Amino acid sequence: MIDLTKGIWAELSGSALAAHIQDRLFKIDAEEGAQYPYAVCRVVSNMPEYPGLHTIEKYLIQFSLFSSKNGSTEIENMLTDLWTLYDDVVLTITGNTSIYFIRGHLVEMKEDHTTPSGTISVYHYAQDYDGWMTN
């Protein structure tokens, strides 16, 4: 799993999305007090399959994007950057071969987040990706 995480972060490095979120991509949950905009990446599920000589790992990976801007322009630009970066990408994963990384479901939300200065309204877009890799 650590190699999958490294592959995701390596792909992000130097990208438009990285610039947009100022490299604030967190694993599982954002750190307390994280500045907006930022993104969170988590593995929702992992299902190994054993069709023959190699194990095939099927991952459901979710990227959550967060923006505190009043309008949706910033979060929609972040989403476009995410799609440009990860749609149909072949990640570099040490010791494994990435078969594909493809976009799945998107959920758009608006949430209240508590900050040191009070409660604010935040856009939250959750984009799923299916990834398959073999060792």
Order of alpha helices (4+ residues) and beta strands (2+ residues): alpha-alpha-beta-beta-beta-alpha-beta-beta
